[in-house]
Amino acid sequence: MTAGATVPAAQSRRWRESDEARGLALISPTLLYAIALLLLPVMIVILYSFWSQDYLTIDRTFTLKNYQEALFQPIYRDLFLRSLSISLVVSVTTVLMAYPIAWYISFHGGRNKNLWLFLVTIPFLTSYLLRVLSWKVILGYEGVLNTGLMASGLIHEPITSLLYNSNAVVITLVHSWVAFAILPIYVSLEKIDRSLIEAGRDLGDTALQSLIRVVLPLSLPGVISAFLIVMIPTVGDYVTPKLVGGKDGVMIATAIQVNFGRAANWPLGAALSVTTMVLVSAAAGMIVLGFRALVRSVR
């Protein structure tokens, strides 16, 4: 019995001294921290979404009523569609603006690449709220843009459609996220072997053909990362639609905030949150597959 008990003890001691055990010991605090701050709150929100609430009383009886309301109520359905459409427009516009900048820094930045990257990130050293409010000053009825257009004689009275609509939300979000799109695209471009571009040029490719057939496919991971970095948070953005969106720029985050706040309907707010996460995840997956199919067709 003593000899038989010694074998498992020796195996346990050897495992505790192994590289696998040391690795698990190193990542365990981080893993527990991530579970506590990321997974646990999500699980609580999911749990709340299957309950119901009457004034301040939570009924913990399992129900799908919140999801039925979130998916089939016209107001929430319209908010989901508007949020996804605004987010997609913002993501496409941001990537289209960021790619030429990242390409120029990577291929023509020379010894000043770090300086260019620093200049790109300078506006983002200020508060996000201040950057959003600055667009109110620019796009407002008596803002910088209207004042400049009137001073130049191009218009005779201020344009009222610049602010408090979905276009203002798109413009503000693009400006707020463009730097976050430039950086992953730049990193992806930096990893491209320049000899591949030279080989394509030697085989008769023009500069545009090299960009489409060599540079763009090889930089696809950065483009996808930039697209997702912009799309996922902008779907749930609350501050920008609240400040510059008006009634035509309201997004789903506003409805979630109302249900967790004034409406005091936490289960419905949780169901809206979970539905948003699922829709965004599905949209992100389809977009990634679409990017890959596009690149294969180009090749």
Disulfide bonds with the S-S distance in Angstrom:
none
